[in-house]
Amino acid sequence: MVVNLSDAYKVRSNRESGFGRYDVMIEPFDKSKKAFILEFKVLDPDEDEKTLEDTLANAHAQIEEKQYEAELISSGYAPEQIRKYGFAFRGKECLIG
């Protein structure tokens, strides 16, 4: 999937941005297009997660708390151009939002 993006996007993973390391960042070469931040989480009962919705909420909270969008904003992207997605997993179940 990611290989097909290489003509139009720069795809990076586990790089520092803000106060942490994002899982995946997809940055378009055309700065007028949308950029994406992806955070992947596995349901962790030790983190008080009981549902995939809890895990998804933690993924979004991490994106915001760690300010992963800082790299994109410093590259000239407006905040409204940045899409942030969490992926929550429990075995073969997945919730994306």
N, CA, C and O of each residue as an XYZ file, in Angstrom:
388
protein
N       0.821     -1.179      0.000
C       0.000      0.000      0.000
C       0.872      1.251      0.000
O       0.639      2.168     -0.788
N       1.856      1.296      0.862
C       2.675      2.492      1.001
C       3.552      2.720     -0.228
O       3.829      3.866     -0.580
N       3.992      1.646     -0.887
C       4.827      1.780     -2.080
C       4.087      2.549     -3.167
O       4.697      3.339     -3.887
N       2.790      2.330     -3.294
C       2.004      3.032     -4.307
C       1.904      4.528     -4.037
O       1.581      5.294     -4.945
N       2.170      4.951     -2.835
C       2.112      6.367     -2.484
C       3.393      7.119     -2.827
O       3.398      8.350     -2.839
N       4.469      6.407     -3.103
C       5.795      7.022     -3.197
C       5.937      8.059     -4.308
O       6.839      8.894     -4.241
N       5.085      8.036     -5.319
C       5.165      9.047     -6.376
C       4.633     10.394     -5.929
O       5.050     11.429     -6.450
N       3.720     10.397     -4.974
C       3.065     11.638     -4.574
C       3.312     12.024     -3.119
O       3.031     13.154     -2.722
N       3.842     11.082     -2.315
C       4.002     11.328     -0.880
C       5.352     10.858     -0.372
O       5.942      9.910     -0.890
N       5.821     11.542      0.651
C       6.986     11.108      1.418
C       6.428     10.367      2.633
O       5.673     10.944      3.416
N       6.792      9.098      2.793
C       6.276      8.281      3.883
C       7.417      8.012      4.854
O       8.476      7.514      4.471
N       7.180      8.352      6.126
C       8.212      8.158      7.151
C       7.586      7.462      8.350
O       6.381      7.566      8.580
N       8.415      6.750      9.113
C       7.894      6.111     10.325
C       8.897      6.218     11.459
O      10.111      6.266     11.258
N       8.332      6.254     12.670
C       9.117      6.289     13.912
C      10.183      7.372     13.929
O      11.311      7.131     14.358
N       9.828      8.560     13.465
C      10.737      9.701     13.512
C      10.250     10.658     14.580
O       9.065     10.689     14.911
N      11.159     11.423     15.106
C      10.803     12.384     16.148
C      10.062     13.573     15.560
O      10.414     14.094     14.502
N       9.026     13.985     16.277
C       8.294     15.202     15.954
C       7.588     15.631     17.222
O       7.015     14.802     17.928
N       7.624     16.906     17.513
C       7.025     17.374     18.761
C       7.774     16.776     19.931
O       8.987     16.952     20.047
N       7.072     16.075     20.797
C       7.675     15.516     22.004
C       7.689     13.991     21.998
O       7.661     13.368     23.059
N       7.730     13.386     20.814
C       7.739     11.937     20.757
C       8.041     11.432     19.364
O       8.567     12.161     18.523
N       7.702     10.178     19.130
C       7.909      9.528     17.834
C       6.569      9.019     17.312
O       5.940      8.161     17.930
N       6.145      9.549     16.185
C       4.911      9.086     15.561
C       5.146      7.720     14.925
O       6.287      7.329     14.680
N       4.063      7.001     14.660
C       4.198      5.708     13.993
C       4.414      5.893     12.490
O       5.383      5.372     11.937
N       3.526      6.625     11.831
C       3.667      6.866     10.386
C       3.218      8.284     10.076
O       2.206      8.758     10.591
N       3.992      8.959      9.220
C       3.605     10.269      8.700
C       3.647     10.176      7.180
O       4.619      9.692      6.600
N       2.584     10.644      6.550
C       2.490     10.640      5.095
C       2.349     12.092      4.659
O       1.322     12.731      4.889
N       3.402     12.598      4.028
C       3.470     14.016      3.647
C       3.463     14.144      2.127
O       4.325     13.572      1.459
N       2.508     14.884      1.570
C       2.463     15.025      0.108
C       3.589     15.926     -0.399
O       3.986     16.885      0.263
N       4.091     15.596     -1.586
C       5.076     16.479     -2.209
C       4.413     17.801     -2.608
O       5.056     18.851     -2.591
N       3.131     17.745     -2.967
C       2.345     18.932     -3.300
C       1.773     19.488     -1.995
O       0.868     18.894     -1.408
N       2.297     20.619     -1.546
C       1.928     21.173     -0.245
C       0.469     21.638     -0.166
O       0.002     22.001      0.913
N      -0.245     21.633     -1.273
C      -1.651     22.005     -1.224
C      -2.548     20.818     -0.847
O      -3.742     20.996     -0.605
N      -1.985     19.632     -0.798
C      -2.743     18.415     -0.461
C      -2.708     18.148      1.041
O      -1.997     18.825      1.784
N      -3.466     17.173      1.474
C      -3.543     16.799      2.894
C      -2.355     15.920      3.300
O      -1.850     15.124      2.509
N      -1.927     16.089      4.550
C      -0.899     15.239      5.160
C      -1.585     14.379      6.222
O      -2.656     14.728      6.719
N      -0.959     13.258      6.563
C      -1.575     12.301      7.476
C      -0.597     11.853      8.556
O       0.585     11.627      8.296
N      -1.121     11.731      9.770
C      -0.380     11.141     10.887
C      -1.165      9.916     11.326
O      -2.367      9.999     11.575
N      -0.480      8.771     11.423
C      -1.121      7.520     11.809
C      -0.483      7.003     13.096
O       0.740      6.914     13.201
N      -1.315      6.668     14.061
C      -0.843      6.112     15.336
C      -1.524      4.769     15.548
O      -2.752      4.686     15.529
N      -0.738      3.720     15.750
C      -1.241      2.357     15.916
C      -1.131      1.935     17.371
O      -0.093      2.120     18.006
N      -2.213      1.367     17.893
C      -2.242      0.917     19.290
C      -2.918     -0.444     19.381
O      -3.864     -0.734     18.649
N      -2.422     -1.267     20.286
C      -3.053     -2.537     20.622
C      -3.726     -2.350     21.972
O      -3.131     -1.790     22.893
N      -4.967     -2.816     22.093
C      -5.706     -2.688     23.346
C      -4.857     -3.222     24.495
O      -4.357     -4.346     24.443
N      -4.703     -2.406     25.526
C      -3.855     -2.745     26.667
C      -4.657     -2.572     27.954
O      -4.881     -1.446     28.397
N      -5.091     -3.685     28.558
C      -5.864     -3.580     29.800
C      -5.090     -2.891     30.926
O      -5.696     -2.313     31.828
N      -3.758     -2.947     30.879
C      -2.944     -2.275     31.894
C      -3.019     -0.754     31.774
O      -2.651     -0.041     32.708
N      -3.491     -0.253     30.632
C      -3.666      1.193     30.414
C      -5.118      1.599     30.645
O      -5.545      2.648     30.163
N      -5.880      0.790     31.372
C      -7.301      1.026     31.640
C      -8.129      1.071     30.360
O      -9.126      1.789     30.286
N      -7.717      0.305     29.357
C      -8.486      0.212     28.123
C      -9.360     -1.046     28.188
O      -8.856     -2.160     28.333
N     -10.661     -0.849     28.081
C     -11.598     -1.966     28.107
C     -12.173     -2.252     26.717
O     -12.607     -3.369     26.436
N     -12.174     -1.237     25.854
C     -12.765     -1.378     24.523
C     -11.811     -0.814     23.474
O     -10.859     -0.102     23.796
N     -12.083     -1.141     22.229
C     -11.302     -0.554     21.135
C     -11.488      0.954     21.083
O     -10.583      1.679     20.669
N     -12.649      1.427     21.499
C     -12.889      2.872     21.537
C     -11.935      3.552     22.523
O     -11.440      4.648     22.259
N     -11.679      2.890     23.666
C     -10.718      3.420     24.647
C      -9.323      3.498     24.033
O      -8.612      4.489     24.195
N      -8.952      2.446     23.334
C      -7.626      2.393     22.703
C      -7.504      3.462     21.634
O      -6.472      4.124     21.527
N      -8.555      3.635     20.840
C      -8.561      4.664     19.807
C      -8.435      6.053     20.428
O      -7.698      6.898     19.920
N      -9.144      6.285     21.515
C      -9.057      7.573     22.217
C      -7.634      7.805     22.718
O      -7.136      8.930     22.662
N      -6.978      6.762     23.204
C      -5.590      6.905     23.663
C      -4.645      7.212     22.500
O      -3.692      7.973     22.664
N      -4.897      6.631     21.339
C      -4.072      6.935     20.163
C      -4.197      8.413     19.794
O      -3.196      9.080     19.533
N      -5.439      8.923     19.775
C      -5.651     10.341     19.456
C      -5.049     11.247     20.532
O      -4.469     12.287     20.221
N      -5.187     10.851     21.780
C      -4.614     11.651     22.869
C      -3.093     11.719     22.725
O      -2.494     12.770     22.950
N      -2.475     10.607     22.353
C      -1.021     10.603     22.187
C      -0.591     11.521     21.049
O       0.393     12.250     21.180
N      -1.316     11.491     19.937
C      -0.998     12.382     18.812
C      -1.031     13.832     19.269
O      -0.139     14.611     18.934
N      -2.056     14.200     20.036
C      -2.202     15.581     20.493
C      -1.184     15.938     21.580
O      -0.530     16.977     21.498
N      -1.049     15.084     22.591
C      -0.146     15.374     23.714
C       1.309     15.484     23.264
O       2.058     16.330     23.753
N       1.697     14.624     22.333
C       3.091     14.618     21.865
C       3.321     15.606     20.722
O       4.450     15.780     20.263
N       2.255     16.247     20.270
C       2.323     17.272     19.222
C       3.046     16.776     17.965
O       3.958     17.426     17.454
N       2.614     15.610     17.485
C       3.237     15.008     16.315
C       3.118     15.871     15.064
O       3.910     15.716     14.134
N       2.148     16.772     15.026
C       1.977     17.615     13.839
C       3.040     18.705     13.722
O       3.099     19.388     12.700
N       3.879     18.885     14.739
C       4.875     19.966     14.757
C       5.775     19.945     13.519
O       6.061     20.998     12.950
N       6.217     18.777     13.102
C       7.090     18.677     11.926
C       6.385     19.160     10.666
O       6.978     19.863      9.849
N       5.127     18.785     10.509
C       4.369     19.212      9.325
C       4.100     20.712      9.351
O       4.218     21.386      8.328
N       3.745     21.224     10.506
C       3.479     22.665     10.623
C       4.749     23.460     10.326
O       4.693     24.488      9.650
N       5.895     22.991     10.826
C       7.147     23.696     10.553
C       7.551     23.592      9.084
O       8.357     24.389      8.604
N       6.990     22.607      8.363
C       7.248     22.471      6.928
C       6.284     23.288      6.084
O       6.377     23.289      4.856
N       5.348     23.992      6.743
C       4.458     24.882      6.015
C       3.029     24.411      5.853
O       2.250     25.055      5.150
N       2.662     23.311      6.479
C       1.277     22.830      6.393
C       0.428     23.535      7.437
O       0.844     23.702      8.583
N      -0.759     23.945      7.030
C      -1.714     24.529      7.968
C      -2.337     23.386      8.769
O      -2.498     22.284      8.244
N      -2.688     23.633     10.031
C      -3.295     22.567     10.839
C      -4.505     21.904     10.187
O      -4.715     20.704     10.366
N      -5.300     22.656      9.436
C      -6.479     22.061      8.800
C      -6.129     21.141      7.630
O      -6.997     20.421      7.138
N      -4.883     21.154      7.181
C      -4.428     20.239      6.127
C      -3.966     18.898      6.691
O      -3.699     17.968      5.929
N      -3.872     18.788      7.993
C      -3.311     17.598      8.631
C      -4.437     16.719      9.164
O      -5.257     17.161      9.969
N      -4.465     15.484      8.709
C      -5.435     14.499      9.174
C      -4.736     13.555     10.141
O      -3.626     13.094      9.874
N      -5.384     13.269     11.256
C      -4.799     12.434     12.309
C      -5.692     11.217     12.518
O      -6.877     11.350     12.822
N      -5.113     10.034     12.352
C      -5.883      8.799     12.471
C      -5.267      7.878     13.512
O      -4.052      7.686     13.561
N      -6.123      7.324     14.328
C      -5.723      6.284     15.255
C      -6.209      4.943     14.733
O      -7.279      4.851     14.132
N      -5.418      3.906     14.966
C      -5.769      2.534     14.611
C      -5.703      1.729     15.895
O      -4.646      1.637     16.519
N      -6.814      1.153     16.289
C      -6.878      0.373     17.533
C      -7.092     -1.089     17.171
O      -7.973     -1.423     16.379
N      -6.272     -1.960     17.765
C      -6.325     -3.387     17.466
C      -6.573     -4.207     18.726
O      -6.090     -3.883     19.811
N      -7.335     -5.273     18.549
C      -7.478     -6.324     19.545
C      -7.574     -7.610     18.737
O      -8.616     -7.909     18.153
N      -6.482     -8.370     18.708
C      -6.445     -9.559     17.867
C      -6.675     -9.172     16.422
O      -5.950     -8.338     15.879
N      -7.674     -9.765     15.792
C      -7.964     -9.455     14.388
C      -8.970     -8.319     14.230
O      -9.291     -7.923     13.110
N      -9.461     -7.800     15.340
C     -10.391     -6.668     15.292
C      -9.604     -5.364     15.151
O      -8.511     -5.218     15.699
N     -10.176     -4.433     14.414
C      -9.514     -3.138     14.209
C     -10.587     -2.048     14.182
O     -11.663     -2.223     13.611
N     -10.265     -0.929     14.812
C     -11.130      0.261     14.779
C     -10.252      1.422     14.342
O      -9.183      1.650     14.908
N     -10.704      2.150     13.338
C      -9.940      3.271     12.778
C     -10.767      4.536     12.927
O     -11.964      4.551     12.640
N     -10.120      5.585     13.376
C     -10.847      6.843     13.508
C      -9.930      8.009     13.687
O     -10.391      9.144     13.813
